[in-house]
Amino acid sequence: MAATDFKDYYAILGVSKTATPEEIKQAFRKLARKFHPDVNPGNKQAEAKFKEINEAYEVLSDPDKRKKYDQFGQYWKQAGQGFPGGAAGGGVDMNGFDFSQYGSFDEFVNELLGRFGSPPRGGQQAYSYRTSTGTPSGFGFQDGSTSPAQDSEAAINLTFAEAFHGVQKSLRLGNEVIDVRIPAGAKSGSRLRIRGKGPINPFNQQRGDLYLKVELTQHPFFQFEGDNLVCEVPITPDEATLGASIDVPTPDGMVNVKLPAGVRSGQSLRLRGKGWHQPKGGRGDQFVKVAIVPPKDLTPQEREYYEKIRAIRTYNPRSHLPQVKL
């Protein structure tokens, strides 16, 4: 990454460099809700901003990535990846070799491997690759003719809809464009192996594999807790007290859910078979967490009836508190 391409992730999220993880999470969620594509359909600027917000949160929410980012700035991704002499580009001369011709460590490795060096063209998305085996730590291989093929890894961002239904993506690898089918049910951390599409060993022309690591963009309603798909649905005090029948979004669309009388705020209801696709087939469950939300603005009649209920109410949820002691 050239210096002019440096992104200030703290500024993107609107937090200080001393922000706590919770402050970073809160800032991200606020911005994600504002710029999410579902809230801004067809708005390319909002879509670009949403991707930028996700990129910033991915780094700052990870303690290891954040530490490298704070220490190395625009070269944080290259930290510890074996740049000769610890250099990060920019006018460094090691053993007579001038690294100033490279904008980053990636450019140096790409040229050395003779692969993935061309800028993206057309509508395909270009990816930055990291070799997982056999990456040279100096100026060449010990024995190029017998070096094994190298594998590489790249991150690919998917929306919840793309990951749930499955999607076909066109990826640009240097001058080559490949179509990749990502099956339904991918989650953040899922890895897809594409055989024979990794870097080419420049000495024996053997080609390794490419691993795509899936990263899901934040969704304003759905999220994961382990393997379970979860969501939070607001309900009114009368629905919680008397029970009700409410409509709840699922990946398949709206379904009707019956609330039992006396349901508590924070209680979860299980929707069997309405969750995420499972690797071995079938569907997981979706959990609906209810949140009792009192009305902020009452009509005169509503206030009158709430006051009547308060006057005749016999239930006291705090009756046990006088017995509480240290």
HELIX and SHEET records of a PDB file:
HELIX    1   1 ALA A    3  ASP A    5  5                                   3    
HELIX    2   2 TYR A    9  LEU A   13  1                                   5    
HELIX    3   3 PRO A   21  PHE A   35  1                                  15    
HELIX    4   4 LYS A   44  LEU A   60  1                                  17    
HELIX    5   5 PRO A   63  PHE A   72  1                                  10    
HELIX    6   6 GLY A   73  GLN A   78  5                                   6    
HELIX    7   7 PRO A   84  GLY A   86  5                                   3    
HELIX    8   8 PHE A   99  GLN A  101  5                                   3    
HELIX    9   9 PHE A  105  LEU A  113  1                                   9    
HELIX   10  10 GLY A  144  THR A  146  5                                   3    
HELIX   11  11 PHE A  160  HIS A  165  1                                   6    
HELIX   12  12 PRO A  237  LEU A  242  1                                   6    
HELIX   13  13 PRO A  300  ILE A  312  1                                  13    
HELIX   14  14 LEU A  321  GLN A  323  5                                   3    
SHEET    1   A 2 ASP A  93  MET A  94  0                                        
SHEET    2   A 2 PHE A  97  ASP A  98 -1                                        
SHEET    1   B 3 GLN A 125  ALA A 126  0                                        
SHEET    2   B 3 VAL A 167  LEU A 173  1                                        
SHEET    3   B 3 GLU A 176  ILE A 182 -1                                        
SHEET    1   C 4 ARG A 130  THR A 131  0                                        
SHEET    2   C 4 SER A 152  LEU A 158 -1                                        
SHEET    3   C 4 LEU A 210  LEU A 216  1                                        
SHEET    4   C 4 ARG A 191  ILE A 194 -1                                        
SHEET    1   D 4 GLN A 223  GLU A 225  0                                        
SHEET    2   D 4 ASN A 228  ILE A 235 -1                                        
SHEET    3   D 4 GLN A 286  ILE A 292  1                                        
SHEET    4   D 4 SER A 268  LEU A 271 -1                                        
SHEET    1   E 2 ALA A 244  THR A 250  0                                        
SHEET    2   E 2 GLY A 253  LEU A 259 -1                                        
END                                                                             
